[in-house]
């Protein structure tokens, strides 16, 4: 009972759900342990180490109880992963569909059996570039990487990245569950009408999401310092990637550029995508942010366009104007589809810029 037990749970929230629903789920989780860290837009991490003895259940039993209560009280299904540390719990959860749970026992044999067959891309922090480098040397699975000396990985990827990858391939992670409220963030999501294979449609959704986030940031006088992209697939699995922005920003152009970079790092090939969520992280007042100086006058044009668009939206509604790229082949996603926090807008009378 002295070993750490971490639960990562992802709620299958209904489209357009009441924003208060996530707060109710948080309180439900805190009935089991005070050590709960919420992860927008739909997940939470719990340290159950001190709770197992109190509830007289093992990790699987307490996970089943939490999922049952969420379903019975709020009609919310969930997928969950329980493991000896945060990394393993997150990986297990990402592979688990709603209504199911994956539990990794705290033993070297169980950890090895779970990790070694996994593609190396499933390890947190391994992007397309690192995976391609490893593949050049025949390292395709976590087991392949685990068998390579740390010094070799450091020569391939750099000192810090190689050391971190070596630790993670062995199943080691010392990240704690921090119940301290995370820095303020806002999120928005687009759910496709059907499982979408076309990368061009994925990028259209990302642009719509970035446009929404940018408008909301400017409207609230805030800037974001990070961006998180979550992609949900047809098999109910999900991938989440975060990136620190080059500078704190409220500009749609920079948000979209970063969103594209994060998406490209996933290296998706004919992936059947069900939904994409974008989250602006670590918000702060805009007057505290600094903007990098540039000698390129063309950088000012997008800012001027944004200012005009913001004034039009403030007067006529968010959907009255949108990026021209979203007008190709079909109207852009409506606020009902992708703006969790906004009011659904009329789909008529909109003009592209």
N, C-alpha and C positions, 0 to 999 in steps of 0.2 A: 504494500500500500504506500510505501514511501517514495516510489518512483513517480515521475511526472506523468500526468495524463492530460492531453489537450484534445479538445473537440472543436472541429471546424464545421459549421453548419451553414448551408445555403438555402434560403427560403425561396420557394417558387411563387413569388408575389403576382397577383393578378394585374393585368394592365389597368392603368388608371386607378390604382388602389388609393385608399385614404392615407395621406402622409402619416397619420397618427398610428397606423397599423404597425409600423416598424418599432415605434416606441412601446406599444403593447407587447410585442414579441420580446423586446429587450427586458421588460419587467418580468415576463415569464421565465426567461433565462436566468435572471437574478434570483429567482426562487430556488435555483439549484446551486448557484455559486455567486459570490459577489465579484468574482474576477471575470468580468465579461467585457470584451472589446468589440464594439460594433464596427463593421466594415461596410460602408455604403457601396453599392445601393441595396444589397440584399443578403448580406452575410454577417456572421459573428464568429468570434473565437472565444472559447471558454477554457479556463484552467480548472479541471475537475479533480485535481490531486487531493484536495482536502475534502471533497464532497462524497467520494466513493464510500468511505467508512460511514458517514452520516446516513446516507441513503441505503446502505447495505446492499449495494449493487456493483457489478463490475462495469467497465466502460460501455460494453454493448447494452447492458440493461438500462443504464441511465440515459444513453442516447435514444433508445427506443421510447423511453418514457417522455423525454423532451419532445420528440417528434409526434408522439401520440397526442400530447397536450396541445401542441400548436395546431394540429389538425382538428381536434375536437372543439377547442375554444374559438379558433379563428378561421377554420377551413383552409389552412395554409399547409401544403405539402412541403417537404424539405428533403434534401440529400445531405448526408453527413459523413465525416471521416474522423475517427478517433485514433490517436497514436501517441507515442512517447514524447513527441515534440511538435512544434508548430509546422515545420516544413512538411513532415510526413502526413500530418493531419490535413493540411491544405491540399497536398497531392492526392490523398485518398478521397477527399471530398470532391475534387474536380473530376474524378473518374466515376462518381456515384450519381445515378439518376434520382429524381425526386421519389420519395417513398422508400428509399433503400438506405443502407448504411454500410460503411466499410471500416472494420476495426483491425488495426495492426497491433499485435501483442508486443509487450516490452521484452523481446528476446532477440538476440542477434540473428537467429534462424528466421524469425518472422519478418524482421526488417530486411534481411537479405533477399528473402523470397519475394517480397513486394517490390523492392527497388531494382534489382539486377535486370529483369527483363524489360524495364521501361525504356522507351526512346530517350536519349540524353536531353532532347528538347523539353521534356516534361520536368526537368529540374529547374527550380526557380532561378531566374537570372541568366539562363542559357538562351541567347537569341539566335537568329538565323546565321549571323556572321560567325559566332563561336561554334555553332553546330557544324557549319560548313568546314571550318578549320579542323575540328575533331574528326569529321568524316574523311578528310583527306588522309588521315593516318589510321583509318580503319576503326575509329572509335564511334560506334553508333548507339550503343546502349549504355545505361548507367553502370552495368556490370563491366563493360569494356573500360570505362573511365576509372572505375574503382580499382582495377588491376594495374593501373599505370602509376608509377611513382609520382609523388607531388612535384618534384623538381622538373620532371618531364612536362607536366601540365603547365608549370610556371614558364618554361621556355616557349611553350606553344601560345599561351594566352596572356602572359605577363604575371608578375609576382603575386599581386593581390587576387586577380581573377583565378589564377591557377590554384592558389591556396584555398580560396572559398569553394571552388568546384570540387577539389579533393575532399574537403570536409563534407560537403553535401552528398557526394557520391557514396560516402561511407554511412550516410544516414544520420549525420550529426548536425544539430542546430541548437544554438543556445538562446535564440530569440524568446523573450518572455511575452506573456500575455499582459498587456498594459490596459487596465480598466479606465485610465485617465481619458476623458473625452478627447477624441482626435480633433485636429484643427478643422475649422469649419470647411465644408465642401458643398458643392451643388452637383447634381447629376441629372442626366437625361438619357432616355433610351428609345431606340427604334426597333420595333418588332416587325419583321417582314411578313407579308400576307401568306407567303409559303417559304419553305426552306430555300434559301437563295445561294446559288453556286457562283454567280457572276461577280468577280472582283470589282467591276465598274459600279455595280449597285451597292456593294459594300462601301466603296469610297463616296458615293453619293450620300449614303446614310451618315457617314462620318462628317461630311461637310455640313449637312443639315444639323447634326448634333453640335458641331463646333460653332455654327452660326447662332444656334439657340443659346449655348453657354456664353458666348461673347456678348450677346445682347443682354442677357440677365446680369452678367458681371458689370457691364457698363451702367445698367439701370440701377444697380445697388451700390455703385461706387466702390467696387472691390476688384482686386486682381488675384489671379491664381499663380502659384509657384510650381505646381505639378499637375500632371494629367494622367488619368488611369483609364484604360480601355478594357472592357470586358466583352468577350465574344462567347455567346452561347450557341452550341451546335445542335444538330437534329437528334443526336443520341443523348441529349440532356447533359453532356459534359460541358465544361467551360474553360476558357483561358483568360487570365487577367495579366496585364502588363502595365507598369507604371513608369513614368519618365519625368525627371525634373526639367522644367522649361528653361530655355537659355536665359530668360529674364522673366521676372514677374510681369504678367500681362493680362489685359482684358480684351485683346485684339483677336478678332475672329481669324485673321490670316495666320497668325502664329499658332493659335490653338489648332487650326486645321492642319497646318504643316506638321506639327508635332503628332497629331492623331494619325496622319498618314504614315509617319515614320514608325510609330508604335505598331500599327497594323502591318506594315511591310516586314517588321522584325519577326512577326509570327510565322512568316513563310507558308501561308495557307495555299494549298494546291487542291482545287476542286472540293473545298470544304463546304458542307451544307450548313449554312449559317442561319440560325433561327432569329437571333436578335443581337444587337450591338448596343452597349451602354458606354457613355463617356462621362467621366467625372472630373471636375475641376477641383484640385486639392489645395489644402493649406492656404485658404483665402486670407487676405489682409486688406486693410483700407488702401484705396488707390493712391492716396496722398503720401503713403509711406514707400511707394515703389519708385524705382529709378528706371529710366529708359536708356538703353545703350545709344550713344551718339552714332550717327551715320552721315556720310557725305553723299549718299545716294538719294537724290530728290524724288525718285520714283517711289520710295517708301512712304511718302506723304500722301500719295493718291488714294491707297486703300483706306487710310485714316479719314480722309475727307468724305469718301463714299460711305463709310460706316456712320459718320456724323449725320449725313443726310438721311440714311436709312433709319437711324435711331429716332430722328425727329418725326419721320413719316409713321413709324410704328407706334410712337407715343400718341399720335393723333388718331390713327386709323386702325391700329391693331397689329399684332406681330406678323401675321401672314400676308399683309398688304404688299410686302416687298421682300425679296430673297435673292441669293446669289444666282446669277444666270446659269451656272452649271446645273442647278437643280431643276431648270426648266426643260432640260433635254429629255425628249421622249414622253415624259409624263410629269404632272405636277409634283412638287416636293412633298415629302411626308407631312401630314398635318400634325398640329400640336396634339391632337387626340392620340396620335400614334407614338410620338417621340418626346413630348414635353411633359414630364411627370408633374412638374410644379405649376404649369401654366393652365390657362383656361382654353378649352377648345375654340378655335377660331373658324369663321366662315371660310369655306374653301374658294369663294368666288371673288372676283375683282382684284386679283393679285397681279403685280407687275414684277418682272425680273429686272435686276440691275446689272 
